[in-house]
Amino acid sequence: MVARRGDGAAGWWVREPTGSRPAGSRPAGSRLAGRPLAGLAVVAALALLAAGCSGGGHGTSAAAQTGAAASGSAGGTRTTSGAAAAAPRVTITPANGAKDADPSGGITVTAARGTLTHVAVRSSGEAVPGGLSQGGTVWRSRWALDVSQAYTVTATASGRDGRVTATSTFRTLTPSQTFTTEILEGYQQTYGVGMPIILYFSQRITDKAAVERALQITTSKPVVGAWYWDDPCNMAPTCVYFRPRDYWPSGTTVSFTGHLNGVQGAPGMYGAHTLTQTFDIGPSLIAIGNTRTHRTQIYYNGQLRYDWPISSGRPGDDTPDGSYLTIEKANPVQMTGPGYSISVPWSVRFTFSGDYYHDAYWSVGEQGFENVSHGCVNLSPADAETYYNLAVPGDPITIVGSPRAGTWDNGWTEWFLSWPQYLAGSALHEAVQAGPAGSTFVDPATLPPSTASAPLQVAPTGNDAAR
């Protein structure tokens, strides 16, 4: 049987926001943006070397008052020591006094005739992390700056002939257009081993590479994966999904941060908030449904736990092939179609068009022998209840043996794609290596080959093709 989307169902399992909002504080069924980080006063200071860290402040020293050279700096407060002609030179971008600085460019501090020993960034918004390069002569902020925010940057460089401190105070622009981002995952909720991170954008994203670079993942266990852009998708003008190369390791805690405030997603259109979320990956629960043998196998944590008779879609209403993910569940679901309207217990959905694993007490005699459903996978009442109680969103369901091919985006179909196909959907064409220290983008060719085997550790290749 097929239920129209939303007919009597309990709604999406989770749509909770991030941070400290308790689960269940908003009704299921609405996609919610993660909570922007609180705008408290912060200081991002980097002590680069033990020497020279006392020079970064707003005060003006006697050396600066005498006009000692710091020309070419940001034009703010400068202090120097040593011989003026050979003193280091500090340049800060954006320049002192800028009123509409582009936040997507971040902050760059450079030193000539010396190396940077101290960089501090002050604002009333988020901290501004950054790092050194080129032998300590260049410091760059890691992420975009917040829109509509005032910043003060103080930098000190030391060289053989002295030390100089420069200061730049500026403000980032207020954009005329902004985009917002929402994450499907709920705060501290549990998901299956196939669950992608799903982001929805309120506007069409054209600079996908800039947005992708701003997405950071921290995982309690090492994970290799990639981002895939879907434009347009079912739920928004643009979506992007993170999927591991192989199924998530059970017991992984995943933290996501979208450093999107100040990122230019399209010409003149900027992100205006930072998105965060934390969720967990539960035990591995994998279902394989074979429309030819009329049986389904249920694997729990890699071991075969159940082998049940089923009845799948009858000819003309064939259940489509593919590696899907459980989306939602309800007990019961009101299923309607040509000539029927029935309340169906223990129903677990895996396509948007309305295919479920569910209790079908009326077809128990055909289960294991004949396909008689309107497209769903029929189970006995006891088997359906057992599966229902185990299932969480993101549990893989692979349908095999059907003459009907699966349809992309009819459900969470990220596992239809092989790993090379998935990598091709990244704007950066790079993989992501994530772990307890965060994530980095890497050349896929540098990764060791996967040792995962289908169907318990990764989805079978070409799983959505008709058989």
Backbone torsions as a table, in degrees:
resi	resn	phi	psi	omega
1	MET	NA	158.2	-177.4
2	VAL	-125.8	132.2	175.6
3	ALA	-104.6	134.2	172.4
4	ARG	-63.7	147.0	-175.5
5	ARG	-55.7	117.5	177.1
6	GLY	94.2	-7.0	-177.8
7	ASP	-68.4	102.9	174.3
8	GLY	69.4	3.4	-177.2
9	ALA	-81.2	164.6	-176.9
10	ALA	-79.4	-1.0	-178.6
11	GLY	88.4	178.5	177.3
12	TRP	-58.4	142.8	-180.0
13	TRP	-59.5	-42.9	-175.9
14	VAL	-140.7	136.9	171.4
15	ARG	-148.3	42.3	-174.9
16	GLU	-88.6	150.6	-179.9
17	PRO	-78.8	-175.4	-173.4
18	THR	-93.1	-174.0	170.0
19	GLY	67.2	-137.3	-170.0
20	SER	-89.7	0.9	-179.6
21	ARG	-65.5	124.1	-178.3
22	PRO	-68.3	147.6	177.8
23	ALA	-60.1	141.0	178.0
24	GLY	86.2	3.9	-178.2
25	SER	-81.1	-11.1	173.9
26	ARG	-126.8	150.4	-177.0
27	PRO	-67.4	144.5	174.1
28	ALA	-64.6	152.3	175.5
29	GLY	109.2	-9.6	177.3
30	SER	-116.3	134.2	177.6
31	ARG	-78.5	129.2	-173.9
32	LEU	-118.1	140.9	174.2
33	ALA	-76.6	148.9	173.9
34	GLY	-66.6	154.6	-176.9
35	ARG	-72.1	125.4	174.2
36	PRO	-59.7	147.6	-179.7
37	LEU	-64.7	145.6	-176.3
38	ALA	-63.7	141.0	-177.0
39	GLY	-89.6	63.3	179.3
40	LEU	-91.6	156.8	178.2
41	ALA	-64.9	129.8	-178.7
42	VAL	-137.4	161.0	174.2
43	VAL	-130.8	124.8	174.5
44	ALA	-105.9	103.4	-176.8
45	ALA	-119.7	136.7	179.5
46	LEU	-121.7	112.2	175.3
47	ALA	-85.7	104.5	-170.3
48	LEU	-83.6	-36.2	176.2
49	LEU	-137.3	156.9	-178.8
50	ALA	-63.2	-36.1	-179.1
51	ALA	-84.6	147.9	171.3
52	GLY	84.6	3.5	-175.4
53	CYS	-76.9	-8.0	-178.8
54	SER	-87.9	-2.0	-173.7
55	GLY	-88.8	-5.4	-172.8
56	GLY	-93.7	93.6	177.5
57	GLY	-151.2	-178.1	180.0
58	HIS	-91.0	-8.3	-178.5
59	GLY	-72.9	160.6	179.6
60	THR	-113.1	123.6	-177.0
61	SER	-83.8	170.1	179.2
62	ALA	-62.9	-34.8	179.2
63	ALA	-62.1	-41.7	179.8
64	ALA	-66.4	-35.9	-177.8
65	GLN	-67.4	-23.1	178.5
66	THR	-84.4	-2.3	177.3
67	GLY	86.2	21.9	178.4
68	ALA	-58.6	146.3	-166.6
69	ALA	-66.8	130.0	165.7
70	ALA	-148.4	30.5	-176.3
71	SER	-62.5	146.9	-177.4
72	GLY	87.7	-0.4	175.8
73	SER	-79.8	-170.5	-177.3
74	ALA	-69.0	-10.3	177.7
75	GLY	90.4	4.8	176.6
76	GLY	-92.8	-152.7	-179.1
77	THR	-63.9	133.9	-179.6
78	ARG	-133.3	139.7	171.9
79	THR	-130.0	143.2	-179.9
80	THR	-137.2	160.3	170.4
81	SER	-143.1	154.1	-178.8
82	GLY	93.3	-172.3	-177.7
83	ALA	-68.7	130.3	-174.4
84	ALA	-64.1	-40.1	-172.6
85	ALA	-65.3	-30.0	-175.1
86	ALA	-113.2	9.7	-178.0
87	ALA	-66.6	151.9	176.5
88	PRO	-60.1	160.4	178.2
89	ARG	-125.2	131.5	-178.4
90	VAL	-115.0	131.8	176.4
91	THR	-121.9	129.0	-179.8
92	ILE	-117.7	130.4	175.4
93	THR	-125.7	126.6	7.5
94	PRO	-68.4	154.9	-174.9
95	ALA	-75.6	157.9	177.4
96	ASN	-58.1	132.1	177.4
97	GLY	90.5	-4.8	179.4
98	ALA	-61.8	135.8	-176.1
99	LYS	-103.9	-25.5	-176.8
100	ASP	-133.0	53.1	-179.2
101	ALA	-65.9	143.9	178.9
102	ASP	-77.0	114.0	-176.6
103	PRO	-66.5	-24.5	-177.4
104	SER	-68.3	-19.6	179.3
105	GLY	-80.8	-13.8	-179.9
106	GLY	65.9	-156.3	-179.7
107	ILE	-120.5	136.3	174.2
108	THR	-128.0	130.0	176.6
109	VAL	-122.2	128.9	179.2
110	THR	-125.6	150.7	177.8
111	ALA	-123.7	134.9	172.0
112	ALA	-113.7	145.6	-178.9
113	ARG	57.4	35.3	178.4
114	GLY	171.5	-175.4	177.9
115	THR	-126.9	153.2	179.7
116	LEU	-74.5	132.7	178.6
117	THR	-115.2	-13.4	-178.2
118	HIS	-161.2	129.9	172.3
119	VAL	-133.7	127.3	176.6
120	ALA	-128.5	136.0	177.9
121	VAL	-121.8	125.2	-179.7
122	ARG	-117.7	136.9	173.9
123	SER	-159.6	173.5	176.1
124	SER	-92.6	3.4	-178.5
125	GLY	-104.0	-137.4	-175.5
126	GLU	-79.2	156.1	174.1
127	ALA	-61.9	153.3	-176.8
128	VAL	-119.8	91.1	177.0
129	PRO	-75.6	157.1	178.4
130	GLY	-164.1	-176.5	-178.0
131	GLY	-154.6	161.6	-180.0
132	LEU	-88.9	153.5	171.8
133	SER	-150.3	176.7	176.9
134	GLN	52.5	50.7	174.7
135	GLY	67.2	27.7	178.4
136	GLY	85.0	12.4	-178.5
137	THR	-99.4	-10.6	-178.8
138	VAL	-133.0	132.9	172.0
139	TRP	-121.9	131.5	177.8
140	ARG	-128.8	140.9	172.1
141	SER	-66.9	147.9	-175.0
142	ARG	-78.8	-37.2	-174.6
143	TRP	-119.2	171.4	174.2
144	ALA	-64.7	157.4	175.8
145	LEU	-84.7	161.1	176.5
146	ASP	-69.1	148.8	172.7
147	VAL	-74.1	155.1	173.9
148	SER	53.8	43.6	-174.5
149	GLN	-131.2	139.9	175.6
150	ALA	-91.7	139.6	-179.2
151	TYR	-132.2	147.3	168.8
152	THR	-126.8	123.6	-179.8
153	VAL	-112.2	127.7	175.8
154	THR	-121.2	127.2	-176.1
155	ALA	-134.2	141.4	178.8
156	THR	-123.9	134.6	174.8
157	ALA	-123.9	144.7	177.4
158	SER	-123.5	142.9	177.9
159	GLY	-139.7	-175.3	-178.3
160	ARG	-61.2	-30.2	-173.5
161	ASP	-113.5	21.2	175.3
162	GLY	147.1	-167.9	-177.5
163	ARG	-142.8	145.4	179.2
164	VAL	-138.3	143.7	175.2
165	THR	-122.5	133.3	178.4
166	ALA	-126.7	151.0	-179.4
167	THR	-132.6	138.3	175.1
168	SER	-129.6	128.4	173.9
169	THR	-116.6	127.0	-175.9
170	PHE	-149.7	173.2	178.2
171	ARG	-133.4	138.7	178.5
172	THR	-82.1	160.0	-175.3
173	LEU	-70.0	158.3	170.6
174	THR	-101.9	111.0	-172.8
175	PRO	-72.3	150.0	175.5
176	SER	-81.4	-21.1	177.4
177	GLN	-131.3	139.1	176.6
178	THR	-132.7	161.3	170.8
179	PHE	-124.0	150.7	175.1
180	THR	-114.7	158.4	-177.2
181	THR	-130.4	137.6	178.6
182	GLU	-124.1	145.4	178.9
183	ILE	-113.9	137.2	-177.5
184	LEU	-71.7	-38.2	-174.0
185	GLU	-61.8	147.3	-179.9
186	GLY	-100.0	153.9	-176.6
187	TYR	-62.9	120.5	178.1
188	GLN	57.4	25.8	174.1
189	GLN	-85.4	164.2	-177.8
190	THR	-111.2	137.6	-176.5
191	TYR	-131.0	164.2	179.0
192	GLY	-78.1	170.3	-172.4
193	VAL	-70.5	-11.2	178.0
194	GLY	-98.5	-0.3	-169.4
195	MET	-65.8	122.7	172.3
196	PRO	-82.6	156.5	165.8
197	ILE	-79.3	123.4	-174.0
198	ILE	-115.8	120.7	178.8
199	LEU	-115.7	135.9	176.8
200	TYR	-113.1	133.6	179.0
201	PHE	-109.7	137.3	-176.4
202	SER	-73.3	-20.2	179.8
203	GLN	-129.8	162.4	178.1
204	ARG	-70.0	128.2	179.6
205	ILE	-94.5	122.2	177.8
206	THR	-104.0	-31.8	174.8
207	ASP	-94.7	73.6	-176.4
208	LYS	-66.1	-32.9	-179.3
209	ALA	-63.1	-42.6	179.9
210	ALA	-62.9	-40.7	179.8
211	VAL	-69.6	-42.5	-179.1
212	GLU	-60.6	-39.2	178.6
213	ARG	-62.1	-22.9	-176.1
214	ALA	-87.8	1.6	-175.4
215	LEU	-99.1	124.4	-174.4
216	GLN	-125.0	139.1	-179.9
217	ILE	-127.9	135.4	172.6
218	THR	-120.8	130.4	-177.9
219	THR	-128.9	144.5	-179.2
220	SER	-72.1	-19.4	175.9
221	LYS	-126.3	148.8	-178.9
222	PRO	-60.3	135.8	-178.0
223	VAL	-140.6	137.7	170.8
224	VAL	-110.8	133.6	180.0
225	GLY	-158.7	-163.8	179.7
226	ALA	-160.9	160.3	174.0
227	TRP	-95.1	146.8	179.7
228	TYR	-134.9	126.6	-177.4
229	TRP	-92.9	136.7	-179.6
230	ASP	-127.8	110.5	-167.7
231	ASP	-142.8	105.3	-2.7
232	PRO	-84.7	166.9	176.1
233	CYS	-116.1	-179.3	-176.5
234	ASN	-65.4	-30.7	-166.5
235	MET	-106.8	-11.1	-172.8
236	ALA	-162.2	167.3	176.3
237	PRO	-58.7	-35.6	177.5
238	THR	-144.7	139.7	173.2
239	CYS	-127.5	156.9	170.0
240	VAL	-140.1	141.7	-175.0
241	TYR	-126.5	134.4	169.5
242	PHE	-99.3	128.2	176.9
243	ARG	-130.1	135.3	172.9
244	PRO	-65.3	157.0	175.0
245	ARG	-60.7	-43.3	174.6
246	ASP	-119.4	171.3	-179.6
247	TYR	-57.1	148.8	178.0
248	TRP	-55.8	145.0	169.0
249	PRO	-67.0	133.5	177.0
250	SER	-58.2	143.2	178.5
251	GLY	83.2	9.0	179.0
252	THR	-79.3	135.0	169.1
253	THR	-98.4	129.3	-175.5
254	VAL	-116.8	128.2	173.5
255	SER	-119.1	130.4	-179.1
256	PHE	-116.9	137.5	171.0
257	THR	-132.3	123.7	173.0
258	GLY	-102.4	104.3	-179.1
259	HIS	-81.1	66.1	-168.2
260	LEU	-96.3	-13.6	177.0
261	ASN	-62.8	120.0	179.1
262	GLY	90.4	-4.8	177.2
263	VAL	-79.8	134.0	-179.8
264	GLN	-90.2	104.3	-176.9
265	GLY	-83.1	-19.1	175.6
266	ALA	-159.1	163.2	-177.5
267	PRO	-53.0	120.6	177.6
268	GLY	76.9	2.8	-177.2
269	MET	-117.9	122.7	-172.3
270	TYR	-122.1	149.9	166.9
271	GLY	-69.2	150.7	-175.1
272	ALA	-128.7	12.1	177.2
273	HIS	-155.6	160.7	174.0
274	THR	-102.5	132.6	-173.5
275	LEU	-108.4	129.8	178.9
276	THR	-131.9	151.9	175.5
277	GLN	-162.8	150.7	176.1
278	THR	-135.2	133.3	178.3
279	PHE	-149.2	173.5	-174.5
280	ASP	-123.2	153.3	172.6
281	ILE	-103.8	125.8	-176.1
282	GLY	-89.6	-161.3	177.5
283	PRO	-63.1	156.7	177.2
284	SER	-77.8	121.8	175.3
285	LEU	-129.3	111.7	-173.3
286	ILE	-127.3	128.8	178.6
287	ALA	-111.2	135.1	173.4
288	ILE	-120.3	115.4	-179.8
289	GLY	-110.1	122.0	-177.6
290	ASN	-107.9	115.8	-175.9
291	THR	-74.2	-16.2	180.0
292	ARG	-89.0	-41.8	-179.8
293	THR	-85.1	-12.9	179.2
294	HIS	63.0	40.1	178.9
295	ARG	-141.0	154.6	173.1
296	THR	-127.8	137.9	174.3
297	GLN	-104.5	137.1	178.6
298	ILE	-116.7	117.9	-179.7
299	TYR	-106.4	132.4	179.0
300	TYR	-122.0	119.3	-176.8
301	ASN	50.5	44.0	173.3
302	GLY	84.3	-1.5	-178.0
303	GLN	-116.0	139.8	176.3
304	LEU	-67.5	119.1	-179.7
305	ARG	-105.3	-36.2	-177.8
306	TYR	-139.3	149.0	173.6
307	ASP	-136.5	101.2	-168.6
308	TRP	-113.1	149.2	170.1
309	PRO	-73.8	145.9	179.0
310	ILE	-137.7	166.2	165.1
311	SER	-130.6	121.9	-178.5
312	SER	-102.8	-164.2	-172.4
313	GLY	-64.2	134.5	178.7
314	ARG	-68.9	163.6	177.8
315	PRO	-53.4	129.8	-175.6
316	GLY	95.8	-26.2	174.8
317	ASP	-120.6	34.3	-172.8
318	ASP	-57.9	137.3	172.8
319	THR	-66.4	126.7	-172.8
320	PRO	-75.2	144.0	174.6
321	ASP	-64.7	157.0	173.8
322	GLY	142.1	159.3	173.4
323	SER	-95.8	104.5	-176.9
324	TYR	-102.9	179.5	174.0
325	LEU	-130.7	144.6	174.2
326	THR	-62.5	137.3	-174.2
327	ILE	-108.8	-49.0	-177.2
328	GLU	-155.6	166.2	175.0
329	LYS	-145.5	153.7	178.2
330	ALA	-156.4	153.3	179.1
331	ASN	-139.7	97.7	5.6
332	PRO	-100.4	-178.8	169.8
333	VAL	-119.5	133.6	175.5
334	GLN	-82.9	110.4	-177.3
335	MET	-103.9	130.9	-177.8
336	THR	-131.0	151.7	178.1
337	GLY	-173.1	-171.9	-179.4
338	PRO	-58.8	110.8	174.9
339	GLY	84.2	6.8	179.1
340	TYR	-149.7	152.3	170.8
341	SER	-155.1	113.0	-170.0
342	ILE	-143.7	144.9	176.5
343	SER	-88.1	118.7	-171.2
344	VAL	-112.9	120.0	179.7
345	PRO	-74.5	163.6	168.5
346	TRP	48.4	60.5	-173.1
347	SER	-109.7	126.1	179.4
348	VAL	-121.5	116.9	-173.1
349	ARG	-87.1	143.6	174.8
350	PHE	-133.7	-3.0	169.2
351	THR	-132.2	154.7	176.7
352	PHE	-69.4	-28.9	-178.3
353	SER	-74.3	-11.7	170.7
354	GLY	115.7	30.7	174.6
355	ASP	-92.1	135.7	-175.8
356	TYR	-134.3	155.9	153.3
357	TYR	-88.9	122.7	-175.4
358	HIS	-154.9	163.8	173.8
359	ASP	-64.4	126.4	174.4
360	ALA	-134.1	77.2	-177.7
361	TYR	-61.2	-23.7	-177.3
362	TRP	-78.3	-14.7	-176.9
363	SER	-117.7	20.0	-177.6
364	VAL	-58.0	-36.2	-179.6
365	GLY	-65.8	-27.1	179.2
366	GLU	-91.8	-18.5	-176.8
367	GLN	-63.9	129.5	-175.7
368	GLY	94.3	-8.6	-174.2
369	PHE	-131.2	-33.9	-169.4
370	GLU	-151.3	145.8	177.1
371	ASN	-93.3	115.2	-174.3
372	VAL	-129.7	1.5	-173.8
373	SER	-82.9	173.4	175.8
374	HIS	-87.9	13.1	177.4
375	GLY	134.3	-20.3	179.5
376	CYS	-81.0	172.1	174.3
377	VAL	-100.3	110.6	-178.1
378	ASN	-82.0	134.7	176.2
379	LEU	-126.8	161.9	171.9
380	SER	-69.0	158.9	179.7
381	PRO	-54.4	-44.3	-177.6
382	ALA	-67.2	-42.6	-179.2
383	ASP	-67.5	-40.5	179.3
384	ALA	-63.4	-41.0	179.1
385	GLU	-64.8	-40.9	178.9
386	THR	-60.6	-48.6	-179.3
387	TYR	-64.7	-42.4	179.4
388	TYR	-55.6	-44.2	-176.4
389	ASN	-70.8	-23.3	178.4
390	LEU	-86.0	-28.9	-165.9
391	ALA	-75.5	141.3	168.0
392	VAL	-129.9	164.7	179.1
393	PRO	-62.0	139.0	178.5
394	GLY	95.9	5.3	174.4
395	ASP	-76.8	129.6	-178.1
396	PRO	-69.4	137.5	169.6
397	ILE	-127.8	118.0	177.7
398	THR	-110.4	122.2	176.2
399	ILE	-99.1	128.9	-179.2
400	VAL	-128.9	158.8	172.6
401	GLY	86.4	4.3	-175.9
402	SER	-88.6	147.6	172.4
403	PRO	-78.5	-1.0	-178.3
404	ARG	-109.6	128.7	179.6
405	ALA	-78.6	154.3	174.5
406	GLY	-74.8	160.5	-178.7
407	THR	-117.0	125.5	178.4
408	TRP	-56.7	138.2	178.7
409	ASP	72.1	5.6	170.8
410	ASN	-90.0	75.2	-170.8
411	GLY	110.4	-172.1	175.3
412	TRP	-86.9	93.3	-168.5
413	THR	-104.4	22.6	-178.7
414	GLU	-56.6	-29.6	-177.6
415	TRP	-83.8	1.9	167.8
416	PHE	-63.3	-28.7	-170.9
417	LEU	-92.2	139.8	171.1
418	SER	-70.2	167.5	179.3
419	TRP	-59.6	-46.5	176.7
420	PRO	-61.5	-38.4	177.0
421	GLN	-64.3	-39.2	-179.5
422	TYR	-67.1	-42.0	177.5
423	LEU	-59.5	-33.4	-179.3
424	ALA	-65.6	-18.2	178.6
425	GLY	-87.2	-1.3	176.2
426	SER	-81.5	134.8	177.6
427	ALA	-66.3	-27.1	179.6
428	LEU	-92.6	-12.7	-175.5
429	HIS	56.3	38.2	-179.8
430	GLU	-127.9	154.7	173.8
431	ALA	-88.4	168.2	177.8
432	VAL	-118.8	127.0	170.7
433	GLN	-105.3	119.7	-177.1
434	ALA	-120.6	152.7	178.6
435	GLY	-168.5	-167.7	-177.8
436	PRO	-60.8	-24.0	-179.0
437	ALA	-92.1	1.1	-178.9
438	GLY	116.4	-158.9	-175.8
439	SER	-132.4	152.8	175.2
440	THR	-136.0	151.2	173.9
441	PHE	-87.7	135.2	-176.6
442	VAL	-135.7	156.8	173.9
443	ASP	-67.8	121.9	-178.7
444	PRO	-56.6	-28.4	-178.5
445	ALA	-66.7	-18.9	-179.0
446	THR	-87.2	-5.7	-177.7
447	LEU	-81.4	143.6	172.3
448	PRO	-66.5	151.7	-178.7
449	PRO	-65.8	151.4	178.0
450	SER	-71.5	143.3	174.9
451	THR	-108.0	8.3	-177.4
452	ALA	-71.8	146.9	178.4
453	SER	-119.8	143.7	178.6
454	ALA	-84.9	149.7	4.2
455	PRO	-100.5	6.3	-171.4
456	LEU	-90.5	-22.2	-179.7
457	GLN	-114.3	-14.6	178.3
458	VAL	-160.3	157.3	179.8
459	ALA	-73.0	147.2	176.8
460	PRO	-62.3	145.3	178.1
461	THR	-68.0	138.5	177.5
462	GLY	65.8	30.4	-171.6
463	ASN	-69.2	-19.6	-176.1
464	ASP	-89.2	-1.1	-177.9
465	ALA	-77.8	146.2	176.8
466	ALA	-68.4	147.0	-178.7
467	ARG	-109.9	NA	NA
